[in-house]
Amino acid sequence: MGGAPHQRKFSLPVDSEHKSTKFNIF
């Protein structure tokens, strides 16, 4: 779970669309 928030923050700046997908997966 520790990596979940870390990846989210990384996805936010990388790609908003990607973040939505990651959020659904998580």
NUZA-417508 format. One record per atom (N, C-alpha, C): x, z, y; residue in one letter; atom name. Coordinates in steps of 0.1 Angstrom, whole numbers, plus 5000, padded with zeros to 4 digits. Atoms other than C-alpha are relative to their C-alpha. Layout:
// NUZA-417508
@c1 X; c3 Z; c2 Y; residuo a; atomo CA
...
END
This chain:
// NUZA-417508
@c1 5008; c3 5000; c2 4988; residuo m; atomo N
@c1 5000; c3 5000; c2 5000; residuo m; atomo CA
@c1 5009; c3 5000; c2 5013; residuo m; atomo C
@c1 4991; c3 4999; c2 4988; residuo g; atomo N
@c1 5030; c3 5006; c2 5023; residuo g; atomo CA
@c1 5003; c3 4986; c2 5005; residuo g; atomo C
@c1 4997; c3 5013; c2 4996; residuo g; atomo N
@c1 5037; c3 4969; c2 5023; residuo g; atomo CA
@c1 4988; c3 4992; c2 5006; residuo g; atomo C
@c1 5012; c3 5007; c2 4996; residuo a; atomo N
@c1 5001; c3 4959; c2 5030; residuo a; atomo CA
@c1 5000; c3 5000; c2 5016; residuo a; atomo C
@c1 5001; c3 5000; c2 4986; residuo p; atomo N
@c1 5002; c3 4970; c2 5067; residuo p; atomo CA
@c1 5012; c3 4992; c2 5006; residuo p; atomo C
@c1 4988; c3 5007; c2 4995; residuo h; atomo N
@c1 5037; c3 4956; c2 5071; residuo h; atomo CA
@c1 4998; c3 4985; c2 5000; residuo h; atomo C
@c1 5002; c3 5014; c2 5001; residuo q; atomo N
@c1 5027; c3 4922; c2 5059; residuo q; atomo CA
@c1 4989; c3 4995; c2 5010; residuo q; atomo C
@c1 5011; c3 5003; c2 4991; residuo r; atomo N
@c1 4996; c3 4923; c2 5081; residuo r; atomo CA
@c1 5006; c3 4997; c2 5014; residuo r; atomo C
@c1 4994; c3 5001; c2 4986; residuo k; atomo N
@c1 5016; c3 4928; c2 5113; residuo k; atomo CA
@c1 5008; c3 4987; c2 5000; residuo k; atomo C
@c1 4992; c3 5012; c2 5000; residuo f; atomo N
@c1 5039; c3 4900; c2 5102; residuo f; atomo CA
@c1 4991; c3 4987; c2 5001; residuo f; atomo C
@c1 5009; c3 5012; c2 5000; residuo s; atomo N
@c1 5010; c3 4876; c2 5096; residuo s; atomo CA
@c1 4993; c3 4998; c2 5014; residuo s; atomo C
@c1 5007; c3 5001; c2 4987; residuo l; atomo N
@c1 4993; c3 4884; c2 5129; residuo l; atomo CA
@c1 5008; c3 4990; c2 5010; residuo l; atomo C
@c1 4992; c3 5009; c2 4991; residuo p; atomo N
@c1 5021; c3 4868; c2 5150; residuo p; atomo CA
@c1 5003; c3 4987; c2 4994; residuo p; atomo C
@c1 4996; c3 5012; c2 5007; residuo v; atomo N
@c1 5029; c3 4842; c2 5124; residuo v; atomo CA
@c1 4988; c3 4990; c2 5001; residuo v; atomo C
@c1 5012; c3 5009; c2 5000; residuo d; atomo N
@c1 4993; c3 4827; c2 5121; residuo d; atomo CA
@c1 4988; c3 5009; c2 4999; residuo d; atomo C
@c1 5013; c3 4992; c2 5000; residuo s; atomo N
@c1 4959; c3 4842; c2 5130; residuo s; atomo CA
@c1 4992; c3 4996; c2 4987; residuo s; atomo C
@c1 5008; c3 5005; c2 5011; residuo e; atomo N
@c1 4943; c3 4820; c2 5103; residuo e; atomo CA
@c1 5005; c3 5007; c2 4987; residuo e; atomo C
@c1 4993; c3 4994; c2 5012; residuo h; atomo N
@c1 4968; c3 4833; c2 5077; residuo h; atomo CA
@c1 4996; c3 5015; c2 4998; residuo h; atomo C
@c1 5003; c3 4985; c2 5000; residuo k; atomo N
@c1 4960; c3 4869; c2 5087; residuo k; atomo CA
@c1 4986; c3 5002; c2 4993; residuo k; atomo C
@c1 5014; c3 4999; c2 5005; residuo s; atomo N
@c1 4923; c3 4864; c2 5079; residuo s; atomo CA
@c1 5000; c3 4999; c2 4984; residuo s; atomo C
@c1 4999; c3 5002; c2 5014; residuo t; atomo N
@c1 4932; c3 4851; c2 5044; residuo t; atomo CA
@c1 5007; c3 5012; c2 4993; residuo t; atomo C
@c1 4993; c3 4988; c2 5005; residuo k; atomo N
@c1 4956; c3 4880; c2 5038; residuo k; atomo CA
@c1 4991; c3 5012; c2 5000; residuo k; atomo C
@c1 5009; c3 4988; c2 4999; residuo f; atomo N
@c1 4930; c3 4905; c2 5049; residuo f; atomo CA
@c1 4990; c3 4999; c2 4989; residuo f; atomo C
@c1 5009; c3 5001; c2 5010; residuo n; atomo N
@c1 4906; c3 4891; c2 5024; residuo n; atomo CA
@c1 5006; c3 5003; c2 4986; residuo n; atomo C
@c1 4992; c3 4997; c2 5012; residuo i; atomo N
@c1 4932; c3 4893; c2 4996; residuo i; atomo CA
@c1 5002; c3 5015; c2 4998; residuo i; atomo C
@c1 4997; c3 4986; c2 5000; residuo f; atomo N
@c1 4941; c3 4928; c2 5005; residuo f; atomo CA
@c1 4987; c3 5008; c2 4999; residuo f; atomo C
END
